[in-house]
Amino acid sequence: MDLEKHASAPATPPAAGLRASDADRDRIARILGDAVAEGRLTAEEHSERLDSLYAVKTVGELETLVRDLPAPGDAHAAPAYPGGSTGADGAETIVAVCSSASRKGRWRPGAHTRAVSVMGDVTLDLTEAVFEQQVTEINVTCVLGNVEVLVPENVTLRGYGSGVLGNFEVRGEGRGQTDPQAPVVIVRGFSLLGNIEARPRLGARLVDLARRMRKHIDG
């Protein structure tokens, strides 16, 4: 009888009590980075779990941090490919986890773009971008990483964000030479032990949106 009770009792996974390795922590950091990029976690929740990531000692304790999140390759997880993905809301997500990612040249930023850096570097260079809307919003989460946003000097740039032991800086918000007909770029961000910087690139200018749209319509 005792043997039957013992056999029916749930077994504790043998790996749960093992000391966590750097590879174990990197795996959990990637899951958390994907979760905040997909909107499953808020920036605050992500930062709290990341704090715990480096405080806990065993594999079992690490697993509790992602128990309510899909594992990589899960059918419910957003499809991933190097550098970025597109969510259900149409927003492009650019992720750098212990790596780097960038968008530059003649690319077309959507109305909403997400950038997530976890111990990585992200560069969003909009100086040659093709804007198809008047307002472009970029939401940034940066943890122990670096995110740089560059815009043409006549674009209106606005920033709303904060940093915890990190930096969130948007330069050139009050410039008088911005073109009222040019697009508006809004950068919203949260930085934890990282750096988020948005600034105009001097010498790079964008023609007004209305003129470009008229040329496109006229063919």
C-alpha positions in Angstrom: 0.0 0.0 0.0 2.8 2.3 0.9 4.4 1.5 -2.5 1.2 2.4 -4.3 1.0 5.7 -2.6 4.6 6.4 -3.4 4.1 5.5 -7.0 1.1 7.8 -7.4 2.7 10.8 -5.8 3.9 13.4 -8.3 7.6 13.2 -8.8 9.8 16.3 -8.5 11.7 16.8 -11.7 15.3 15.9 -10.9 16.7 19.0 -12.6 14.6 21.4 -10.5 17.0 21.5 -7.7 20.1 21.8 -9.8 22.1 25.1 -9.7 21.3 27.3 -12.6 24.0 27.8 -15.3 24.6 30.9 -17.4 23.0 29.0 -20.3 19.9 28.4 -18.2 19.6 32.1 -17.4 20.1 33.0 -21.1 17.2 30.7 -22.1 14.9 32.3 -19.6 16.0 35.8 -20.6 15.0 35.0 -24.2 11.6 33.8 -23.2 11.0 36.9 -21.1 12.3 39.1 -23.9 9.9 37.5 -26.4 7.0 37.8 -23.9 7.5 41.6 -23.5 7.9 42.0 -27.2 4.6 40.2 -27.8 2.8 42.2 -25.1 2.3 39.2 -22.7 4.3 41.1 -20.1 4.4 44.8 -19.3 7.7 46.6 -19.0 7.4 46.7 -15.2 6.6 42.9 -15.0 9.5 42.2 -17.3 11.9 44.2 -15.2 10.7 42.5 -12.0 11.2 39.0 -13.4 14.5 40.0 -14.8 15.6 41.1 -11.4 14.6 37.7 -10.0 16.4 36.0 -12.9 19.8 36.9 -11.5 18.8 36.5 -7.9 17.5 32.9 -7.9 19.9 30.0 -7.8 18.2 26.8 -9.0 16.7 25.7 -12.3 13.3 25.1 -10.7 13.2 28.7 -9.4 14.0 29.9 -12.9 11.2 27.9 -14.4 8.7 29.6 -12.1 9.5 32.9 -13.8 8.2 31.7 -17.2 5.5 29.2 -16.0 2.7 31.3 -17.4 4.5 32.0 -20.7 4.8 29.9 -23.9 8.1 28.1 -24.5 10.1 28.8 -27.6 8.5 26.9 -30.5 5.1 26.7 -28.8 2.1 26.9 -31.2 0.8 29.9 -29.3 4.1 31.8 -29.6 4.5 34.4 -32.2 6.6 33.3 -35.2 10.2 34.3 -34.7 12.9 35.1 -37.2 16.2 36.9 -36.8 15.8 40.6 -35.8 12.0 41.0 -35.9 8.5 39.8 -36.4 5.0 41.2 -37.0 2.4 40.9 -34.4 -1.4 40.4 -34.7 -1.9 44.1 -34.5 0.4 44.7 -37.5 3.2 46.2 -35.4 6.7 45.1 -36.3 8.7 43.9 -33.4 12.5 44.1 -33.5 14.3 42.1 -30.8 17.9 41.8 -29.8 18.7 39.4 -27.0 22.5 39.1 -26.5 22.8 40.2 -30.1 22.2 43.2 -32.4 19.4 44.2 -34.8 18.8 47.2 -37.0 16.5 48.8 -39.6 18.0 51.4 -41.9 18.0 52.6 -45.5 14.8 52.8 -47.6 12.5 50.8 -45.2 8.8 51.5 -44.4 8.2 51.9 -40.7 4.6 51.1 -39.7 2.4 53.3 -37.5 3.6 51.2 -34.5 7.0 49.6 -34.1 8.3 47.8 -31.0 12.0 47.5 -30.1 13.2 45.2 -27.4 16.9 45.0 -26.3 18.0 42.6 -23.6 21.8 42.8 -23.3 21.8 43.7 -27.0 21.9 46.6 -29.4 19.1 47.9 -31.6 19.5 50.7 -34.2 16.4 52.3 -35.9 17.6 54.7 -38.6 14.7 56.5 -40.1 16.8 59.1 -42.0 16.0 57.4 -45.3 12.8 55.7 -44.3 9.6 56.0 -46.4 6.8 57.3 -44.0 3.3 56.2 -45.1 1.5 57.9 -42.2 1.7 61.2 -40.4 2.4 59.8 -36.9 4.9 57.0 -36.2 5.1 55.6 -32.7 8.1 53.5 -31.5 7.8 51.7 -28.2 11.1 50.6 -26.7 12.1 48.3 -23.8 15.7 48.2 -23.0 17.4 46.0 -20.3 21.2 46.0 -20.0 21.3 47.1 -23.7 21.4 50.0 -26.0 18.7 51.4 -28.4 19.4 54.3 -30.8 16.7 56.0 -32.9 17.8 58.4 -35.6 15.3 60.7 -37.5 15.7 63.3 -40.2 16.4 66.8 -38.8 13.1 68.3 -39.9 10.9 65.6 -38.5 9.0 66.4 -35.3 10.4 64.2 -32.5 8.6 63.6 -29.2 9.7 61.4 -26.3 7.9 59.9 -23.3 9.8 57.5 -21.1 11.9 56.8 -18.0 15.0 54.9 -16.9 15.8 52.9 -13.7 19.6 53.0 -13.2 19.5 53.6 -17.0 19.1 56.4 -19.5 16.2 57.6 -21.6 17.0 60.6 -23.7 15.2 62.3 -26.6 17.1 65.2 -28.1 15.9 68.1 -30.3 12.2 68.1 -29.1 12.0 71.9 -29.0 13.8 72.6 -32.3 12.3 75.5 -34.2 13.3 74.3 -37.6 11.0 71.2 -37.7 8.7 71.1 -40.7 5.0 71.2 -39.6 4.1 69.1 -42.7 6.7 66.4 -42.0 5.9 63.3 -40.1 5.9 63.1 -36.3 7.9 60.4 -34.5 6.9 59.5 -31.0 9.4 57.5 -28.9 8.0 55.8 -25.7 10.5 53.8 -23.7 11.6 52.2 -20.5 15.2 51.5 -19.7 16.6 49.3 -16.9 20.4 49.5 -16.6 20.4 50.3 -20.3 20.4 53.3 -22.7 17.7 54.6 -25.0 18.6 57.6 -27.2 16.6 59.3 -29.9 17.9 62.2 -31.9 17.8 64.0 -35.3 20.7 63.4 -37.7 21.9 66.8 -38.8 22.0 67.2 -42.6 19.4 64.5 -43.2 16.1 66.0 -44.3 12.8 64.6 -45.4 10.5 66.3 -47.8 7.0 67.0 -46.6 4.6 64.1 -46.4 1.8 65.8 -48.4 4.1 66.5 -51.4 5.3 62.9 -51.5 1.7 61.6 -51.2 0.6 63.8 -54.1 3.4 62.5 -56.3 2.5 58.9 -55.4 -1.2 59.5 -56.3 -0.4 61.3 -59.5 1.9 58.4 -60.5 
